[in-house]
Amino acid sequence: MNYIQLTGVLKKAGLSIVLLFLLNNISPAQVQPLPVPLRVENLICEYKTNPISVDAANPRLSWKLVTQDRGIQQTSYEIRVGNNAVSLTKGKGIIWGTGRIYSAQSIQIYYGGPMLTSRQKVYWQVRVWNNKNQVSPWSMVNFWKMGLLKQSDWTAQWIQDTYQSDTTGGPTPMFRKSFKLDRKIRAAHLYITAHGVFEAQINGKRVGEDYFAPGWTSYNKRLQYNVYDVTTSILKGFNAIGVTIGDGWYRGYTYNRKKDVYGKKLALLCQLEIVYTNGQREIINSDKTWKVAYGPIRSSSFFDGEEYDARKEKPGWATGTYKDATWDTVKTDTTIKANLIATSGPTVKKHEKFNPLKVLTTPAGERVVDFGQNLVGWVQFKLKAKAGDTIRLFHAEVLDQKGNFYTKNLRTAKQEITYVFKSDSVETYEPHFTFQGFRFMKIVGYDGPLDSTNVAAYALYSDMAQTGSFSTSNKLVNQLQHNIQWGQKGNFIDVPTDCPQRDERMGWTGDAQAFCRTATFNMDVAGFFTKWLKDLQADQHKDGAVPYVIPNMLDSTLSAASGWSDVATIAPWNIYLAYNDKQVLQQQYNSMKAWVGYIQRHSRNYLWDTGNHFGDWLFYAGTNYEDGAALTDKNLIAQAFYAHSTQLLINAARILGHSDDVQTYTKLLYNIKQAFNSEYVTPNGRMISGTQTSYVLALNFDMLPENLRASAAKRLVGNIEDYDEHITTGFLGTPYICHVLSRFGRTDIAYDLLMKESYPSWLYPVKNGATTIWERWDGIKPDGSFEDPEMNSFNHYAYGAIGDWLYRVVAGINTDEDDPGFHKIVIAPHPGGKLTMAQAELETLYGKVKSAWTIDQGIFTLDIVVPPNTTAQVILPYVTDAITENGLDINTVKEITDIKKIGNDEQFAVVSGSYHFVYTLKVQGKKN
Ligand code: BGC
């Protein structure tokens, strides 16, 4: 049946809507829903809508229930999967039908049908029943397509140029192939990867919207390939495919100017798979028939930028009629080992556009554009000059005290774009294989006008859906949240990096563990971390040591630091909590265990006091003796994280049913804590390092016996007061300090820390104009000068870890750890800090959770949303009188149960739905 016939049949069957989205790639979610009381939407497979490169044998399926009613629980579901969308909607051709399954589970359900084969595309639908005896209509049809599951599916050969000049920092090779197709095409998919980073074109059109593909993995062990549906780009007749390859992470300059980390030679592997309308297949493979040449990109580097000579462009090089007689032949390389895996996480895409906020001439006489936001990406321009003229763009995060362009903190990273014009007309350009961390752009060699018509900055980052938002009545706190989110955007470039601007940009594990939980609130990071954790596992040493950076491109003997390597246990646990993803625990379990095993072997009498540790990195170091640097003993920290990792391993073992391990590690944990107390704590509970971090870690990881905890919390508060309510923690204490204060009833002090505007504090950079989180509490010192340029990034997310407390405590959205993934939600807002309003929303796998409170003349109002198929425990603070919900006493509302008064709080359970609570707030004073 052809397209026209198919349309006719579908129209008759009233299924034109299905056809519309199937043929136009419109997600079913975009089609206007029917007004029915219960619907199923947002069907995702392995965290993606309609993925086309799935290599999980049993992919996981999730969906959301949509209803206006309160108290909706799914009681059963039915999934059906088929090879043909149209038949499926008629209940025919089903390859896997679950029948009605009596279960409330609506997320992370494993496909359980027949084994799927390479390239197989299957369609799926769901319907659900609820506790009100309603049944939803069948959902819209979504699909997933399997990737190339066997190495033998790869018929293409790796190809390379034969140029001597093909070295790091040299020109980027362009590979091409023309081909003629004499029949009509039904579908075409491009499977492609590279040693290096690639950009492909078919018939002159860029393929897909990914940048820096195939992303960064531990290439020698895992190399991702990308898949693109290019059906609409392929023509009957002459066609061409062209692929440009840049140095990227494969061999480009990296830390310490190291290069060729994974190899010296760029290479391409791709196969364009065509299915004709008669069902026959043809594959255009990369092989020795391809041609290669250099073009306009004279060099490209993540650190240093790009040199582009437009005079060297080869117009039409990726079209079928282009003559490539002067191009060179390629060689094939059969020695390249196949470690090919499908791309599983989100790819890097182009996001926000920034127009110039100001164009200025600095005191040094330089022309600078201020884009108003420290971002990661590049500048695109449309400028006119003379053929042969060169312009140069430089990128910086800040201007110095005098207002001059400042690049010292980039260290050796040049972040420079050089462009040579080919004509006297307007030329448009944006870079290809580089990214810059910047807010300011200096232009040299161009004197004409600069404005929003001819210059713009674009942010590039991993394509993670924004799932969270947080705001309050305090503008500075809102800017802090903005900075946290932009820190995340700028540093989630396929891997979680420390910073995006200087000559570093690596997956530092300590930074990632500190920020990971906050990240789960801002954006959907499930796929992002799952992919990166596989690289962690791949690069973990045999003895269990976890490298400082992942993927590991540092000296392999450097490994294992407390608070850094612990990302091996912390990140899987956070992903599990946010998405109820047991698979990530399963996937990482051996790695978690190996990490704890490593520490065990390096401990004596359960005490880990050896090795090199970074300690509480970038803690408050003070300015003079009287200031009291807040230095915490590194071994004390190591012991605390040893306990934490062991606890998380026990948690994972319990969830995965490894009861022997639960027992073994529970004993171990007891001994670790005993050793901690005898080594670092006096019998009265004073710690050998009397710092904030010391008490924070001891309390947060339950290191102290119960009877010493309250007094330790007091000592912590005392220490904070000694510093005039300033924070003095570094990377390791910062994520937990406010949580510990809240847990021990001192949210008031946590708010003092949050609201402090002088150094060191979260709002100090905000007051100094920060638009991202700084690496140091005093990147710009109170006297206006800069910190040491050797380590002064203005886009480092670690201190942004306070975001987790903003969501979980200030707005009060949390998941019950015993029923995670926000299946059982805890809503516990904590007013304070003179805020009159705070609100957060989080798009969970079940739908939107919301908690929004206001205080107006002593009246506390809380609006919450609890998505279908979940329940929530609500804990309201400082309750004096009766609480109403939508004007009714909560005791009379049937959806509210188990009402209890505990101290000043009132607690109760609610079923799904929206609620509006109001009551008079007890006047708060500082507790002692
Ligand atoms: C990075 C950090 C990292 C640290 C480890 C720095 O250079 O930027 O964020 O965690 O090194 O010491």
Residues whose N, C-alpha, C, O or C-beta is under 5 A from the ligand:
A	BS01	BGC	D498 W508 G510 D511 F614
